[in-house]
Amino acid sequence: MASGWHFHGDATPTPGEVEAMVAVLEGRHGAWAADVAEFFSTAHSLKGDAGRSWAWAGVAEMVRRRAATRLGEQCP
């Protein structure tokens, strides 16, 4: 089975892809989901891949917003 992922392609995720990654990370890593996304963001940044770093930072932000909503906190 061929993957649809292209290493040098555009890394900008759709909103649906971001929501899917958030759901996967929350399901697999629970309270650590935002930290896992931040790890990937930093790893891509260190490799010079700003697009993927930005995408993972967006995933981390959405994880944090969803957690704050669940806890009834205000998001900044």
N, CA, C, O and CB atoms as a CASP TS submission, in Angstrom:
PFRMAT TS
TARGET T0000
AUTHOR 0000-0000-0000
METHOD Language model
MODEL 1
PARENT N/A
ATOM      1  N   MET     1       0.848  -1.176   0.000  1.00  0.00           N
ATOM      2  CA  MET     1       0.000   0.000   0.000  1.00  0.00           C
ATOM      3  C   MET     1       0.895   1.242   0.000  1.00  0.00           C
ATOM      4  O   MET     1       1.801   1.363   0.824  1.00  0.00           O
ATOM      5  CB  MET     1      -0.965  -0.003   1.227  1.00  0.00           C
ATOM      6  N   ALA     2       0.639   2.137  -0.907  1.00  0.00           N
ATOM      7  CA  ALA     2       1.422   3.360  -1.029  1.00  0.00           C
ATOM      8  C   ALA     2       0.888   4.420  -0.081  1.00  0.00           C
ATOM      9  O   ALA     2      -0.320   4.565   0.101  1.00  0.00           O
ATOM     10  CB  ALA     2       1.405   3.877  -2.476  1.00  0.00           C
ATOM     11  N   SER     3       1.802   5.148   0.512  1.00  0.00           N
ATOM     12  CA  SER     3       1.439   6.235   1.412  1.00  0.00           C
ATOM     13  C   SER     3       1.170   7.493   0.604  1.00  0.00           C
ATOM     14  O   SER     3       1.797   7.711  -0.433  1.00  0.00           O
ATOM     15  CB  SER     3       2.549   6.485   2.455  1.00  0.00           C
ATOM     16  N   GLY     4       0.248   8.319   1.067  1.00  0.00           N
ATOM     17  CA  GLY     4      -0.035   9.583   0.407  1.00  0.00           C
ATOM     18  C   GLY     4       0.880  10.696   0.886  1.00  0.00           C
ATOM     19  O   GLY     4       0.785  11.822   0.398  1.00  0.00           O
ATOM     20  N   TRP     5       1.762  10.404   1.831  1.00  0.00           N
ATOM     21  CA  TRP     5       2.637  11.410   2.416  1.00  0.00           C
ATOM     22  C   TRP     5       3.861  11.624   1.551  1.00  0.00           C
ATOM     23  O   TRP     5       4.508  10.666   1.128  1.00  0.00           O
ATOM     24  CB  TRP     5       3.051  11.008   3.823  1.00  0.00           C
ATOM     25  N   HIS     6       4.176  12.880   1.291  1.00  0.00           N
ATOM     26  CA  HIS     6       5.359  13.229   0.510  1.00  0.00           C
ATOM     27  C   HIS     6       6.280  14.049   1.393  1.00  0.00           C
ATOM     28  O   HIS     6       5.883  15.087   1.923  1.00  0.00           O
ATOM     29  CB  HIS     6       4.981  14.012  -0.790  1.00  0.00           C
ATOM     30  N   PHE     7       7.498  13.586   1.549  1.00  0.00           N
ATOM     31  CA  PHE     7       8.441  14.201   2.479  1.00  0.00           C
ATOM     32  C   PHE     7       8.652  15.684   2.198  1.00  0.00           C
ATOM     33  O   PHE     7       8.697  16.489   3.128  1.00  0.00           O
ATOM     34  CB  PHE     7       9.768  13.480   2.421  1.00  0.00           C
ATOM     35  N   HIS     8       8.780  16.048   0.945  1.00  0.00           N
ATOM     36  CA  HIS     8       9.078  17.441   0.612  1.00  0.00           C
ATOM     37  C   HIS     8       7.838  18.242   0.232  1.00  0.00           C
ATOM     38  O   HIS     8       7.952  19.375  -0.236  1.00  0.00           O
ATOM     39  CB  HIS     8      10.072  17.493  -0.518  1.00  0.00           C
ATOM     40  N   GLY     9       6.664  17.670   0.425  1.00  0.00           N
ATOM     41  CA  GLY     9       5.420  18.355   0.076  1.00  0.00           C
ATOM     42  C   GLY     9       5.018  19.385   1.113  1.00  0.00           C
ATOM     43  O   GLY     9       5.679  19.557   2.138  1.00  0.00           O
ATOM     44  N   ASP    10       3.925  20.063   0.824  1.00  0.00           N
ATOM     45  CA  ASP    10       3.381  21.069   1.732  1.00  0.00           C
ATOM     46  C   ASP    10       2.923  20.402   3.023  1.00  0.00           C
ATOM     47  O   ASP    10       2.215  19.396   2.985  1.00  0.00           O
ATOM     48  CB  ASP    10       2.211  21.835   1.069  1.00  0.00           C
ATOM     49  N   ALA    11       3.324  20.958   4.166  1.00  0.00           N
ATOM     50  CA  ALA    11       3.003  20.354   5.460  1.00  0.00           C
ATOM     51  C   ALA    11       1.799  21.008   6.127  1.00  0.00           C
ATOM     52  O   ALA    11       1.496  20.698   7.279  1.00  0.00           O
ATOM     53  CB  ALA    11       4.199  20.440   6.379  1.00  0.00           C
ATOM     54  N   THR    12       1.110  21.902   5.429  1.00  0.00           N
ATOM     55  CA  THR    12      -0.019  22.591   6.040  1.00  0.00           C
ATOM     56  C   THR    12      -1.200  21.632   6.163  1.00  0.00           C
ATOM     57  O   THR    12      -1.757  21.193   5.157  1.00  0.00           O
ATOM     58  CB  THR    12      -0.413  23.840   5.215  1.00  0.00           C
ATOM     59  N   PRO    13      -1.581  21.308   7.405  1.00  0.00           N
ATOM     60  CA  PRO    13      -2.690  20.368   7.597  1.00  0.00           C
ATOM     61  C   PRO    13      -4.044  21.065   7.451  1.00  0.00           C
ATOM     62  O   PRO    13      -4.170  22.269   7.673  1.00  0.00           O
ATOM     63  CB  PRO    13      -2.591  19.703   8.978  1.00  0.00           C
ATOM     64  N   THR    14      -5.030  20.291   7.081  1.00  0.00           N
ATOM     65  CA  THR    14      -6.398  20.808   7.056  1.00  0.00           C
ATOM     66  C   THR    14      -6.920  20.815   8.485  1.00  0.00           C
ATOM     67  O   THR    14      -6.368  20.121   9.339  1.00  0.00           O
ATOM     68  CB  THR    14      -7.324  19.951   6.119  1.00  0.00           C
ATOM     69  N   PRO    15      -7.965  21.579   8.767  1.00  0.00           N
ATOM     70  CA  PRO    15      -8.531  21.561  10.124  1.00  0.00           C
ATOM     71  C   PRO    15      -8.948  20.150  10.559  1.00  0.00           C
ATOM     72  O   PRO    15      -8.810  19.796  11.729  1.00  0.00           O
ATOM     73  CB  PRO    15      -9.739  22.500  10.198  1.00  0.00           C
ATOM     74  N   GLY    16      -9.449  19.361   9.633  1.00  0.00           N
ATOM     75  CA  GLY    16      -9.836  17.991   9.962  1.00  0.00           C
ATOM     76  C   GLY    16      -8.641  17.134  10.343  1.00  0.00           C
ATOM     77  O   GLY    16      -8.733  16.294  11.238  1.00  0.00           O
ATOM     78  N   GLU    17      -7.512  17.345   9.661  1.00  0.00           N
ATOM     79  CA  GLU    17      -6.300  16.594   9.993  1.00  0.00           C
ATOM     80  C   GLU    17      -5.779  16.979  11.370  1.00  0.00           C
ATOM     81  O   GLU    17      -5.316  16.123  12.123  1.00  0.00           O
ATOM     82  CB  GLU    17      -5.216  16.830   8.937  1.00  0.00           C
ATOM     83  N   VAL    18      -5.854  18.261  11.700  1.00  0.00           N
ATOM     84  CA  VAL    18      -5.419  18.712  13.029  1.00  0.00           C
ATOM     85  C   VAL    18      -6.302  18.080  14.096  1.00  0.00           C
ATOM     86  O   VAL    18      -5.797  17.574  15.098  1.00  0.00           O
ATOM     87  CB  VAL    18      -5.463  20.264  13.136  1.00  0.00           C
ATOM     88  N   GLU    19      -7.612  18.106  13.892  1.00  0.00           N
ATOM     89  CA  GLU    19      -8.529  17.509  14.865  1.00  0.00           C
ATOM     90  C   GLU    19      -8.278  16.016  15.017  1.00  0.00           C
ATOM     91  O   GLU    19      -8.367  15.478  16.120  1.00  0.00           O
ATOM     92  CB  GLU    19      -9.979  17.754  14.452  1.00  0.00           C
ATOM     93  N   ALA    20      -7.965  15.346  13.913  1.00  0.00           N
ATOM     94  CA  ALA    20      -7.679  13.911  13.977  1.00  0.00           C
ATOM     95  C   ALA    20      -6.407  13.647  14.781  1.00  0.00           C
ATOM     96  O   ALA    20      -6.367  12.727  15.598  1.00  0.00           O
ATOM     97  CB  ALA    20      -7.542  13.324  12.560  1.00  0.00           C
ATOM     98  N   MET    21      -5.375  14.450  14.551  1.00  0.00           N
ATOM     99  CA  MET    21      -4.132  14.253  15.301  1.00  0.00           C
ATOM    100  C   MET    21      -4.328  14.540  16.784  1.00  0.00           C
ATOM    101  O   MET    21      -3.766  13.852  17.636  1.00  0.00           O
ATOM    102  CB  MET    21      -3.023  15.146  14.739  1.00  0.00           C
ATOM    103  N   VAL    22      -5.131  15.563  17.092  1.00  0.00           N
ATOM    104  CA  VAL    22      -5.428  15.872  18.491  1.00  0.00           C
ATOM    105  C   VAL    22      -6.119  14.677  19.146  1.00  0.00           C
ATOM    106  O   VAL    22      -5.764  14.279  20.255  1.00  0.00           O
ATOM    107  CB  VAL    22      -6.315  17.143  18.599  1.00  0.00           C
ATOM    108  N   ALA    23      -7.097  14.115  18.461  1.00  0.00           N
ATOM    109  CA  ALA    23      -7.827  12.968  19.009  1.00  0.00           C
ATOM    110  C   ALA    23      -6.897  11.777  19.222  1.00  0.00           C
ATOM    111  O   ALA    23      -6.983  11.095  20.243  1.00  0.00           O
ATOM    112  CB  ALA    23      -8.981  12.573  18.077  1.00  0.00           C
ATOM    113  N   VAL    24      -6.013  11.526  18.262  1.00  0.00           N
ATOM    114  CA  VAL    24      -5.067  10.404  18.391  1.00  0.00           C
ATOM    115  C   VAL    24      -4.125  10.637  19.566  1.00  0.00           C
ATOM    116  O   VAL    24      -3.914   9.742  20.384  1.00  0.00           O
ATOM    117  CB  VAL    24      -4.254  10.217  17.086  1.00  0.00           C
ATOM    118  N   LEU    25      -3.560  11.836  19.648  1.00  0.00           N
ATOM    119  CA  LEU    25      -2.619  12.121  20.740  1.00  0.00           C
ATOM    120  C   LEU    25      -3.295  12.048  22.105  1.00  0.00           C
ATOM    121  O   LEU    25      -2.733  11.497  23.052  1.00  0.00           O
ATOM    122  CB  LEU    25      -1.992  13.501  20.549  1.00  0.00           C
ATOM    123  N   GLU    26      -4.510  12.608  22.206  1.00  0.00           N
ATOM    124  CA  GLU    26      -5.217  12.547  23.486  1.00  0.00           C
ATOM    125  C   GLU    26      -5.551  11.104  23.855  1.00  0.00           C
ATOM    126  O   GLU    26      -5.467  10.721  25.022  1.00  0.00           O
ATOM    127  CB  GLU    26      -6.501  13.391  23.431  1.00  0.00           C
ATOM    128  N   GLY    27      -5.927  10.315  22.870  1.00  0.00           N
ATOM    129  CA  GLY    27      -6.255   8.917  23.137  1.00  0.00           C
ATOM    130  C   GLY    27      -5.050   8.093  23.552  1.00  0.00           C
ATOM    131  O   GLY    27      -5.152   7.227  24.421  1.00  0.00           O
ATOM    132  N   ARG    28      -3.914   8.360  22.935  1.00  0.00           N
ATOM    133  CA  ARG    28      -2.723   7.554  23.215  1.00  0.00           C
ATOM    134  C   ARG    28      -1.892   8.089  24.377  1.00  0.00           C
ATOM    135  O   ARG    28      -1.261   7.314  25.096  1.00  0.00           O
ATOM    136  CB  ARG    28      -1.864   7.478  21.985  1.00  0.00           C
ATOM    137  N   HIS    29      -1.885   9.410  24.566  1.00  0.00           N
ATOM    138  CA  HIS    29      -0.968  10.005  25.541  1.00  0.00           C
ATOM    139  C   HIS    29      -1.648  10.781  26.668  1.00  0.00           C
ATOM    140  O   HIS    29      -0.976  11.256  27.583  1.00  0.00           O
ATOM    141  CB  HIS    29      -0.028  10.911  24.836  1.00  0.00           C
ATOM    142  N   GLY    30      -2.961  10.913  26.610  1.00  0.00           N
ATOM    143  CA  GLY    30      -3.705  11.572  27.684  1.00  0.00           C
ATOM    144  C   GLY    30      -3.190  12.960  28.012  1.00  0.00           C
ATOM    145  O   GLY    30      -3.080  13.815  27.133  1.00  0.00           O
ATOM    146  N   ALA    31      -2.881  13.177  29.261  1.00  0.00           N
ATOM    147  CA  ALA    31      -2.437  14.483  29.739  1.00  0.00           C
ATOM    148  C   ALA    31      -1.118  14.931  29.120  1.00  0.00           C
ATOM    149  O   ALA    31      -0.774  16.111  29.182  1.00  0.00           O
ATOM    150  CB  ALA    31      -2.302  14.456  31.234  1.00  0.00           C
ATOM    151  N   TRP    32      -0.387  14.015  28.533  1.00  0.00           N
ATOM    152  CA  TRP    32       0.904  14.334  27.905  1.00  0.00           C
ATOM    153  C   TRP    32       0.773  14.720  26.438  1.00  0.00           C
ATOM    154  O   TRP    32       1.784  15.004  25.796  1.00  0.00           O
ATOM    155  CB  TRP    32       1.841  13.155  28.027  1.00  0.00           C
ATOM    156  N   ALA    33      -0.436  14.741  25.886  1.00  0.00           N
ATOM    157  CA  ALA    33      -0.640  14.958  24.449  1.00  0.00           C
ATOM    158  C   ALA    33      -0.011  16.259  23.950  1.00  0.00           C
ATOM    159  O   ALA    33       0.649  16.259  22.911  1.00  0.00           O
ATOM    160  CB  ALA    33      -2.123  14.964  24.138  1.00  0.00           C
ATOM    161  N   ALA    34      -0.200  17.354  24.663  1.00  0.00           N
ATOM    162  CA  ALA    34       0.375  18.634  24.231  1.00  0.00           C
ATOM    163  C   ALA    34       1.897  18.574  24.252  1.00  0.00           C
ATOM    164  O   ALA    34       2.554  19.118  23.364  1.00  0.00           O
ATOM    165  CB  ALA    34      -0.122  19.784  25.130  1.00  0.00           C
ATOM    166  N   ASP    35       2.458  17.916  25.260  1.00  0.00           N
ATOM    167  CA  ASP    35       3.914  17.791  25.337  1.00  0.00           C
ATOM    168  C   ASP    35       4.472  16.957  24.187  1.00  0.00           C
ATOM    169  O   ASP    35       5.546  17.257  23.667  1.00  0.00           O
ATOM    170  CB  ASP    35       4.317  17.170  26.669  1.00  0.00           C
ATOM    171  N   VAL    36       3.754  15.924  23.794  1.00  0.00           N
ATOM    172  CA  VAL    36       4.185  15.088  22.670  1.00  0.00           C
ATOM    173  C   VAL    36       4.175  15.920  21.387  1.00  0.00           C
ATOM    174  O   VAL    36       5.122  15.863  20.603  1.00  0.00           O
ATOM    175  CB  VAL    36       3.265  13.835  22.521  1.00  0.00           C
ATOM    176  N   ALA    37       3.108  16.690  21.172  1.00  0.00           N
ATOM    177  CA  ALA    37       3.030  17.546  19.987  1.00  0.00           C
ATOM    178  C   ALA    37       4.143  18.596  20.001  1.00  0.00           C
ATOM    179  O   ALA    37       4.738  18.878  18.960  1.00  0.00           O
ATOM    180  CB  ALA    37       1.651  18.233  19.911  1.00  0.00           C
ATOM    181  N   GLU    38       4.427  19.172  21.158  1.00  0.00           N
ATOM    182  CA  GLU    38       5.526  20.139  21.279  1.00  0.00           C
ATOM    183  C   GLU    38       6.870  19.489  20.954  1.00  0.00           C
ATOM    184  O   GLU    38       7.729  20.121  20.338  1.00  0.00           O
ATOM    185  CB  GLU    38       5.561  20.735  22.698  1.00  0.00           C
ATOM    186  N   PHE    39       7.059  18.232  21.362  1.00  0.00           N
ATOM    187  CA  PHE    39       8.284  17.509  21.040  1.00  0.00           C
ATOM    188  C   PHE    39       8.467  17.438  19.527  1.00  0.00           C
ATOM    189  O   PHE    39       9.544  17.733  19.008  1.00  0.00           O
ATOM    190  CB  PHE    39       8.257  16.092  21.648  1.00  0.00           C
ATOM    191  N   PHE    40       7.390  17.037  18.817  1.00  0.00           N
ATOM    192  CA  PHE    40       7.482  16.940  17.364  1.00  0.00           C
ATOM    193  C   PHE    40       7.712  18.305  16.733  1.00  0.00           C
ATOM    194  O   PHE    40       8.451  18.419  15.755  1.00  0.00           O
ATOM    195  CB  PHE    40       6.219  16.308  16.794  1.00  0.00           C
ATOM    196  N   SER    41       7.090  19.337  17.280  1.00  0.00           N
ATOM    197  CA  SER    41       7.298  20.691  16.776  1.00  0.00           C
ATOM    198  C   SER    41       8.761  21.097  16.910  1.00  0.00           C
ATOM    199  O   SER    41       9.354  21.631  15.973  1.00  0.00           O
ATOM    200  CB  SER    41       6.400  21.686  17.523  1.00  0.00           C
ATOM    201  N   THR    42       9.330  20.843  18.064  1.00  0.00           N
ATOM    202  CA  THR    42      10.735  21.183  18.303  1.00  0.00           C
ATOM    203  C   THR    42      11.665  20.355  17.426  1.00  0.00           C
ATOM    204  O   THR    42      12.631  20.882  16.875  1.00  0.00           O
ATOM    205  CB  THR    42      11.090  20.978  19.776  1.00  0.00           C
ATOM    206  N   ALA    43      11.382  19.068  17.293  1.00  0.00           N
ATOM    207  CA  ALA    43      12.227  18.199  16.465  1.00  0.00           C
ATOM    208  C   ALA    43      12.255  18.685  15.020  1.00  0.00           C
ATOM    209  O   ALA    43      13.319  18.739  14.403  1.00  0.00           O
ATOM    210  CB  ALA    43      11.723  16.744  16.523  1.00  0.00           C
ATOM    211  N   HIS    44      11.094  19.038  14.481  1.00  0.00           N
ATOM    212  CA  HIS    44      11.058  19.530  13.102  1.00  0.00           C
ATOM    213  C   HIS    44      11.736  20.892  12.980  1.00  0.00           C
ATOM    214  O   HIS    44      12.375  21.180  11.968  1.00  0.00           O
ATOM    215  CB  HIS    44       9.611  19.620  12.606  1.00  0.00           C
ATOM    216  N   SER    45      11.598  21.729  14.004  1.00  0.00           N
ATOM    217  CA  SER    45      12.256  23.028  13.994  1.00  0.00           C
ATOM    218  C   SER    45      13.768  22.866  13.954  1.00  0.00           C
ATOM    219  O   SER    45      14.455  23.561  13.205  1.00  0.00           O
ATOM    220  CB  SER    45      11.843  23.846  15.215  1.00  0.00           C
ATOM    221  N   LEU    46      14.278  21.953  14.757  1.00  0.00           N
ATOM    222  CA  LEU    46      15.725  21.716  14.792  1.00  0.00           C
ATOM    223  C   LEU    46      16.249  21.161  13.473  1.00  0.00           C
ATOM    224  O   LEU    46      17.415  21.356  13.130  1.00  0.00           O
ATOM    225  CB  LEU    46      16.070  20.760  15.920  1.00  0.00           C
ATOM    226  N   LYS    47      15.388  20.472  12.738  1.00  0.00           N
ATOM    227  CA  LYS    47      15.777  19.939  11.427  1.00  0.00           C
ATOM    228  C   LYS    47      15.591  20.972  10.317  1.00  0.00           C
ATOM    229  O   LYS    47      15.915  20.707   9.160  1.00  0.00           O
ATOM    230  CB  LYS    47      14.964  18.684  11.106  1.00  0.00           C
ATOM    231  N   GLY    48      15.070  22.149  10.670  1.00  0.00           N
ATOM    232  CA  GLY    48      14.884  23.200   9.681  1.00  0.00           C
ATOM    233  C   GLY    48      13.593  23.115   8.903  1.00  0.00           C
ATOM    234  O   GLY    48      13.448  23.769   7.869  1.00  0.00           O
ATOM    235  N   ASP    49      12.650  22.321   9.380  1.00  0.00           N
ATOM    236  CA  ASP    49      11.367  22.157   8.691  1.00  0.00           C
ATOM    237  C   ASP    49      10.314  23.012   9.389  1.00  0.00           C
ATOM    238  O   ASP    49       9.556  22.528  10.229  1.00  0.00           O
ATOM    239  CB  ASP    49      10.931  20.657   8.662  1.00  0.00           C
ATOM    240  N   ALA    50      10.283  24.285   9.026  1.00  0.00           N
ATOM    241  CA  ALA    50       9.401  25.239   9.695  1.00  0.00           C
ATOM    242  C   ALA    50       7.924  24.899   9.495  1.00  0.00           C
ATOM    243  O   ALA    50       7.123  25.083  10.411  1.00  0.00           O
ATOM    244  CB  ALA    50       9.677  26.643   9.187  1.00  0.00           C
ATOM    245  N   GLY    51       7.560  24.414   8.333  1.00  0.00           N
ATOM    246  CA  GLY    51       6.161  24.093   8.055  1.00  0.00           C
ATOM    247  C   GLY    51       5.616  23.021   8.977  1.00  0.00           C
ATOM    248  O   GLY    51       4.540  23.175   9.554  1.00  0.00           O
ATOM    249  N   ARG    52       6.360  21.938   9.114  1.00  0.00           N
ATOM    250  CA  ARG    52       5.906  20.859   9.996  1.00  0.00           C
ATOM    251  C   ARG    52       6.002  21.273  11.459  1.00  0.00           C
ATOM    252  O   ARG    52       5.176  20.859  12.272  1.00  0.00           O
ATOM    253  CB  ARG    52       6.729  19.586   9.756  1.00  0.00           C
ATOM    254  N   SER    53       6.990  22.078  11.799  1.00  0.00           N
ATOM    255  CA  SER    53       7.098  22.586  13.165  1.00  0.00           C
ATOM    256  C   SER    53       5.870  23.421  13.511  1.00  0.00           C
ATOM    257  O   SER    53       5.302  23.284  14.594  1.00  0.00           O
ATOM    258  CB  SER    53       8.386  23.422  13.338  1.00  0.00           C
ATOM    259  N   TRP    54       5.468  24.280  12.592  1.00  0.00           N
ATOM    260  CA  TRP    54       4.285  25.118  12.783  1.00  0.00           C
ATOM    261  C   TRP    54       3.025  24.257  12.906  1.00  0.00           C
ATOM    262  O   TRP    54       2.162  24.519  13.744  1.00  0.00           O
ATOM    263  CB  TRP    54       4.139  26.116  11.617  1.00  0.00           C
ATOM    264  N   ALA    55       2.932  23.229  12.062  1.00  0.00           N
ATOM    265  CA  ALA    55       1.758  22.353  12.096  1.00  0.00           C
ATOM    266  C   ALA    55       1.636  21.656  13.448  1.00  0.00           C
ATOM    267  O   ALA    55       0.549  21.612  14.024  1.00  0.00           O
ATOM    268  CB  ALA    55       1.833  21.311  10.970  1.00  0.00           C
ATOM    269  N   TRP    56       2.732  21.115  13.957  1.00  0.00           N
ATOM    270  CA  TRP    56       2.695  20.434  15.252  1.00  0.00           C
ATOM    271  C   TRP    56       2.431  21.409  16.392  1.00  0.00           C
ATOM    272  O   TRP    56       1.785  21.047  17.375  1.00  0.00           O
ATOM    273  CB  TRP    56       4.005  19.694  15.497  1.00  0.00           C
ATOM    274  N   ALA    57       2.928  22.651  16.274  1.00  0.00           N
ATOM    275  CA  ALA    57       2.638  23.655  17.297  1.00  0.00           C
ATOM    276  C   ALA    57       1.136  23.946  17.335  1.00  0.00           C
ATOM    277  O   ALA    57       0.567  24.167  18.404  1.00  0.00           O
ATOM    278  CB  ALA    57       3.438  24.958  17.029  1.00  0.00           C
ATOM    279  N   GLY    58       0.502  23.944  16.166  1.00  0.00           N
ATOM    280  CA  GLY    58      -0.945  24.125  16.106  1.00  0.00           C
ATOM    281  C   GLY    58      -1.696  22.984  16.764  1.00  0.00           C
ATOM    282  O   GLY    58      -2.715  23.195  17.423  1.00  0.00           O
ATOM    283  N   VAL    59      -1.189  21.774  16.584  1.00  0.00           N
ATOM    284  CA  VAL    59      -1.799  20.610  17.233  1.00  0.00           C
ATOM    285  C   VAL    59      -1.679  20.755  18.752  1.00  0.00           C
ATOM    286  O   VAL    59      -2.645  20.517  19.477  1.00  0.00           O
ATOM    287  CB  VAL    59      -1.125  19.286  16.750  1.00  0.00           C
ATOM    288  N   ALA    60      -0.503  21.142  19.229  1.00  0.00           N
ATOM    289  CA  ALA    60      -0.299  21.319  20.669  1.00  0.00           C
ATOM    290  C   ALA    60      -1.242  22.376  21.232  1.00  0.00           C
ATOM    291  O   ALA    60      -1.802  22.201  22.314  1.00  0.00           O
ATOM    292  CB  ALA    60       1.157  21.707  20.960  1.00  0.00           C
ATOM    293  N   GLU    61      -1.419  23.470  20.497  1.00  0.00           N
ATOM    294  CA  GLU    61      -2.306  24.538  20.953  1.00  0.00           C
ATOM    295  C   GLU    61      -3.749  24.045  21.033  1.00  0.00           C
ATOM    296  O   GLU    61      -4.460  24.371  21.984  1.00  0.00           O
ATOM    297  CB  GLU    61      -2.210  25.752  20.015  1.00  0.00           C
ATOM    298  N   MET    62      -4.186  23.269  20.050  1.00  0.00           N
ATOM    299  CA  MET    62      -5.555  22.763  20.078  1.00  0.00           C
ATOM    300  C   MET    62      -5.745  21.786  21.239  1.00  0.00           C
ATOM    301  O   MET    62      -6.804  21.777  21.867  1.00  0.00           O
ATOM    302  CB  MET    62      -5.903  22.081  18.744  1.00  0.00           C
ATOM    303  N   VAL    63      -4.745  20.974  21.529  1.00  0.00           N
ATOM    304  CA  VAL    63      -4.832  20.056  22.673  1.00  0.00           C
ATOM    305  C   VAL    63      -5.020  20.862  23.951  1.00  0.00           C
ATOM    306  O   VAL    63      -5.860  20.530  24.786  1.00  0.00           O
ATOM    307  CB  VAL    63      -3.558  19.158  22.773  1.00  0.00           C
ATOM    308  N   ARG    64      -4.236  21.918  24.097  1.00  0.00           N
ATOM    309  CA  ARG    64      -4.341  22.745  25.307  1.00  0.00           C
ATOM    310  C   ARG    64      -5.706  23.430  25.409  1.00  0.00           C
ATOM    311  O   ARG    64      -6.281  23.513  26.495  1.00  0.00           O
ATOM    312  CB  ARG    64      -3.230  23.801  25.323  1.00  0.00           C
ATOM    313  N   ARG    65      -6.218  23.916  24.286  1.00  0.00           N
ATOM    314  CA  ARG    65      -7.531  24.570  24.297  1.00  0.00           C
ATOM    315  C   ARG    65      -8.631  23.584  24.664  1.00  0.00           C
ATOM    316  O   ARG    65      -9.530  23.907  25.440  1.00  0.00           O
ATOM    317  CB  ARG    65      -7.829  25.200  22.931  1.00  0.00           C
ATOM    318  N   ARG    66      -8.558  22.386  24.107  1.00  0.00           N
ATOM    319  CA  ARG    66      -9.579  21.381  24.431  1.00  0.00           C
ATOM    320  C   ARG    66      -9.506  20.984  25.903  1.00  0.00           C
ATOM    321  O   ARG    66     -10.537  20.783  26.546  1.00  0.00           O
ATOM    322  CB  ARG    66      -9.410  20.135  23.541  1.00  0.00           C
ATOM    323  N   ALA    67      -8.288  20.871  26.438  1.00  0.00           N
ATOM    324  CA  ALA    67      -8.135  20.533  27.856  1.00  0.00           C
ATOM    325  C   ALA    67      -8.707  21.643  28.733  1.00  0.00           C
ATOM    326  O   ALA    67      -9.384  21.368  29.723  1.00  0.00           O
ATOM    327  CB  ALA    67      -6.647  20.292  28.202  1.00  0.00           C
ATOM    328  N   ALA    68      -8.438  22.891  28.372  1.00  0.00           N
ATOM    329  CA  ALA    68      -8.959  24.020  29.146  1.00  0.00           C
ATOM    330  C   ALA    68     -10.480  24.052  29.087  1.00  0.00           C
ATOM    331  O   ALA    68     -11.134  24.340  30.089  1.00  0.00           O
ATOM    332  CB  ALA    68      -8.378  25.348  28.627  1.00  0.00           C
ATOM    333  N   THR    69     -11.042  23.763  27.932  1.00  0.00           N
ATOM    334  CA  THR    69     -12.499  23.728  27.794  1.00  0.00           C
ATOM    335  C   THR    69     -13.098  22.643  28.668  1.00  0.00           C
ATOM    336  O   THR    69     -14.118  22.853  29.325  1.00  0.00           O
ATOM    337  CB  THR    69     -12.899  23.505  26.335  1.00  0.00           C
ATOM    338  N   ARG    70     -12.453  21.474  28.672  1.00  0.00           N
ATOM    339  CA  ARG    70     -12.954  20.376  29.512  1.00  0.00           C
ATOM    340  C   ARG    70     -12.919  20.737  30.994  1.00  0.00           C
ATOM    341  O   ARG    70     -13.775  20.313  31.770  1.00  0.00           O
ATOM    342  CB  ARG    70     -12.133  19.109  29.270  1.00  0.00           C
ATOM    343  N   LEU    71     -11.921  21.521  31.368  1.00  0.00           N
ATOM    344  CA  LEU    71     -11.763  21.895  32.775  1.00  0.00           C
ATOM    345  C   LEU    71     -12.550  23.162  33.121  1.00  0.00           C
ATOM    346  O   LEU    71     -12.570  23.590  34.275  1.00  0.00           O
ATOM    347  CB  LEU    71     -10.283  22.099  33.099  1.00  0.00           C
ATOM    348  N   GLY    72     -13.199  23.758  32.114  1.00  0.00           N
ATOM    349  CA  GLY    72     -13.987  24.946  32.351  1.00  0.00           C
ATOM    350  C   GLY    72     -13.158  26.202  32.530  1.00  0.00           C
ATOM    351  O   GLY    72     -13.623  27.172  33.129  1.00  0.00           O
ATOM    352  N   GLU    73     -11.937  26.198  32.020  1.00  0.00           N
ATOM    353  CA  GLU    73     -11.065  27.352  32.146  1.00  0.00           C
ATOM    354  C   GLU    73     -11.192  28.234  30.911  1.00  0.00           C
ATOM    355  O   GLU    73     -11.631  27.782  29.854  1.00  0.00           O
ATOM    356  CB  GLU    73      -9.605  26.913  32.352  1.00  0.00           C
ATOM    357  N   GLN    74     -10.805  29.493  31.059  1.00  0.00           N
ATOM    358  CA  GLN    74     -10.798  30.401  29.930  1.00  0.00           C
ATOM    359  C   GLN    74      -9.501  30.241  29.164  1.00  0.00           C
ATOM    360  O   GLN    74      -8.429  30.149  29.762  1.00  0.00           O
ATOM    361  CB  GLN    74     -10.984  31.854  30.390  1.00  0.00           C
ATOM    362  N   CYS    75      -9.592  30.206  27.843  1.00  0.00           N
ATOM    363  CA  CYS    75      -8.416  30.138  26.981  1.00  0.00           C
ATOM    364  C   CYS    75      -7.904  31.548  26.744  1.00  0.00           C
ATOM    365  O   CYS    75      -8.685  32.485  26.577  1.00  0.00           O
ATOM    366  CB  CYS    75      -8.742  29.432  25.633  1.00  0.00           C
ATOM    367  N   PRO    76      -6.579  31.689  26.732  1.00  0.00           N
ATOM    368  CA  PRO    76      -6.019  33.040  26.494  1.00  0.00           C
ATOM    369  C   PRO    76      -6.265  33.522  25.102  1.00  0.00           C
ATOM    370  O   PRO    76      -5.859  34.630  24.751  1.00  0.00           O
ATOM    371  CB  PRO    76      -4.539  33.059  26.762  1.00  0.00           C
TER
END
